[in-house]
């Protein structure tokens, strides 16, 4: 029999996996890598659930998509790992973990800590995404991309919107963390 805390954690992980899936379809088309709300929900998973559970919710989302559910921004299935943009999805799991660890080092994190955690997560997403994109384009797809076009299309065009999502995530986290902490007491 599951304890109440375990049940709540299971429900929250499932909720965030679903929110990340929904976030994939709330998008603004830009060249190369679509701008979606997935980043916001992966950051919120880390902020609200902590590093381990936040990353778990992202991993549940990844497994569902790799098993064939069309919940990624451009479909689903195991062949999605061959898409150059798959590195961003891997980065979401690592970023959610790091965001959660940084934010939850203290019981009641301030806005500055939450924003710093989100920016650290954002850096991880871009690191994983851009490296994977470069390797897949240049060594698998045979469609070489130089460092400047990679930086332009995979960072400069997308980062302004993601910075806004980091700020929004910190604002939401500041409001929601006390509510979750109150339930834990």
C-alpha positions as CSV (number, residue, x, y, z in Angstrom):
1,X,0.0,0.0,0.0
2,X,1.3,3.5,-0.9
3,X,1.7,6.2,1.6
4,X,0.0,9.6,1.0
5,X,3.3,11.3,0.2
6,X,4.2,8.6,-2.4
7,X,0.8,8.9,-4.0
8,X,1.1,12.7,-4.2
9,X,4.6,12.4,-5.7
10,X,3.3,9.9,-8.3
11,X,0.4,12.1,-9.2
12,X,2.6,15.2,-9.5
13,X,5.1,13.4,-11.7
14,X,2.3,12.2,-14.0
15,X,0.9,15.7,-14.0
16,X,4.1,17.3,-15.0
17,X,4.7,14.6,-17.7
18,X,1.3,15.5,-19.1
19,X,2.0,19.3,-18.9
20,X,5.3,18.9,-20.7
21,X,3.5,16.9,-23.5
22,X,0.9,19.7,-23.7
23,X,3.7,22.3,-23.8
24,X,5.1,20.6,-26.9
25,X,2.0,21.7,-28.8
26,X,1.9,25.2,-27.5
27,X,4.6,26.5,-29.9
28,X,5.8,29.4,-32.0
29,X,7.4,28.2,-35.2
30,X,10.9,29.5,-35.7
31,X,13.6,28.0,-38.0
32,X,15.4,24.8,-37.0
33,X,14.2,24.3,-33.4
34,X,10.5,25.2,-32.6
35,X,9.8,27.4,-29.6
36,X,7.5,25.6,-27.2
37,X,6.4,25.8,-23.6
38,X,8.1,22.6,-22.7
39,X,11.0,24.5,-21.0
40,X,8.6,26.2,-18.7
41,X,7.0,22.9,-17.5
42,X,10.4,21.1,-17.2
43,X,11.7,24.0,-15.0
44,X,8.5,24.0,-13.0
45,X,8.8,20.3,-12.4
46,X,12.3,20.8,-11.0
47,X,11.3,23.8,-8.9
48,X,8.2,22.3,-7.4
49,X,9.0,18.6,-7.2
50,X,12.8,18.8,-6.6
51,X,15.6,17.5,-8.7
52,X,14.9,13.7,-8.6
53,X,11.1,13.9,-9.0
54,X,11.4,16.7,-11.6
55,X,13.8,14.7,-13.7
56,X,11.6,11.6,-13.2
57,X,8.6,13.4,-14.7
58,X,10.7,14.5,-17.7
59,X,12.0,11.0,-18.2
60,X,8.4,9.6,-18.1
61,X,7.5,12.1,-20.8
62,X,10.6,11.0,-22.9
63,X,9.8,7.3,-22.5
64,X,6.2,7.9,-23.6
65,X,7.3,9.8,-26.6
66,X,10.0,7.2,-27.5
67,X,7.4,4.4,-27.2
68,X,5.5,6.1,-30.0
69,X,3.0,8.5,-28.5
70,X,3.1,11.6,-30.7
71,X,3.8,14.0,-27.8
72,X,7.1,15.5,-29.0
73,X,6.9,18.8,-30.9
74,X,7.2,16.9,-34.2
75,X,5.7,13.5,-33.4
76,X,7.1,10.6,-31.5
77,X,8.7,7.1,-31.8
78,X,12.1,5.8,-31.2
79,X,13.4,7.2,-34.5
80,X,13.0,10.6,-32.9
81,X,16.5,10.1,-31.4
82,X,17.8,10.6,-34.9
83,X,16.4,14.2,-35.1
84,X,19.0,16.8,-34.4
85,X,16.6,18.5,-31.9
86,X,16.4,15.5,-29.7
87,X,19.3,16.8,-27.6
88,X,17.1,19.5,-26.2
89,X,14.7,16.8,-24.9
90,X,17.6,15.1,-23.2
91,X,18.7,18.4,-21.8
92,X,15.2,18.9,-20.3
93,X,15.8,15.9,-18.0
94,X,19.2,17.1,-16.8
95,X,18.0,20.7,-16.5
96,X,15.0,19.7,-14.4
97,X,17.3,17.9,-12.0
98,X,19.8,20.7,-11.7
99,X,17.0,23.3,-11.4
100,X,15.4,21.3,-8.6
101,X,18.6,20.8,-6.7
102,X,19.6,24.5,-6.8
103,X,16.1,25.8,-6.0
104,X,15.4,23.3,-3.2
105,X,18.7,23.7,-1.2
106,X,16.7,26.0,1.1
107,X,13.1,25.5,2.3
108,X,11.8,28.8,1.1
109,X,13.9,29.9,-1.9
110,X,13.7,33.5,-2.9
111,X,13.1,34.8,-6.4
112,X,16.8,35.3,-7.1
113,X,17.6,31.6,-6.3
114,X,14.7,30.4,-8.4
115,X,15.8,32.6,-11.3
116,X,19.4,31.5,-11.0
117,X,18.2,27.8,-10.9
118,X,16.1,28.4,-14.1
119,X,19.0,30.1,-15.9
120,X,21.3,27.2,-14.9
121,X,18.8,24.8,-16.3
122,X,18.4,26.8,-19.5
123,X,22.2,26.7,-20.0
124,X,22.1,22.9,-19.6
125,X,19.3,22.6,-22.2
126,X,21.2,24.7,-24.7
127,X,24.4,22.8,-24.1
128,X,22.8,19.4,-24.6
129,X,20.7,20.7,-27.5
130,X,23.4,22.4,-29.5
131,X,26.0,19.7,-29.0
132,X,23.6,17.0,-30.1
133,X,22.3,19.1,-33.0
134,X,25.9,19.7,-34.2
135,X,26.9,16.1,-34.0
136,X,23.7,14.7,-35.6
137,X,23.8,17.3,-38.5
138,X,27.5,16.9,-39.2
139,X,28.2,13.2,-38.6
140,X,24.9,11.4,-39.1
141,X,22.7,13.4,-41.4
142,X,25.5,14.6,-43.6
143,X,24.0,18.1,-43.5
144,X,26.9,20.0,-42.0
145,X,26.2,23.1,-40.0
146,X,28.9,25.5,-39.0
147,X,29.3,27.0,-35.5
148,X,27.9,30.4,-36.4
149,X,24.7,29.1,-38.0
150,X,24.4,26.7,-35.1
151,X,24.7,29.5,-32.6
152,X,22.3,31.7,-34.7
153,X,19.5,29.2,-35.2
154,X,19.8,27.0,-32.1
155,X,20.5,29.8,-29.6
156,X,20.1,33.4,-30.6
157,X,16.7,33.0,-32.2
158,X,15.3,30.9,-29.4
159,X,16.9,32.3,-26.2
160,X,14.9,35.6,-25.9
161,X,11.6,33.6,-25.5
162,X,13.3,31.1,-23.1
163,X,14.6,34.0,-20.9
164,X,11.0,35.1,-20.6
165,X,10.0,31.6,-19.6
166,X,12.8,31.5,-17.0
167,X,11.4,34.7,-15.5
168,X,7.8,33.4,-15.6
169,X,8.9,30.1,-14.1
170,X,10.6,31.9,-11.2
171,X,7.6,34.0,-10.6
172,X,5.3,31.0,-10.6
173,X,7.7,29.0,-8.4
174,X,7.8,31.8,-5.9
175,X,4.1,31.6,-5.5
176,X,3.6,27.9,-5.7
177,X,6.5,26.5,-3.6
178,X,5.0,27.9,-0.3
179,X,1.7,26.2,-1.2
180,X,3.4,22.8,-1.8
181,X,5.6,23.2,1.3
182,X,2.6,23.9,3.5
183,X,1.0,20.7,2.3
184,X,4.2,18.8,3.2
185,X,4.1,19.9,6.8
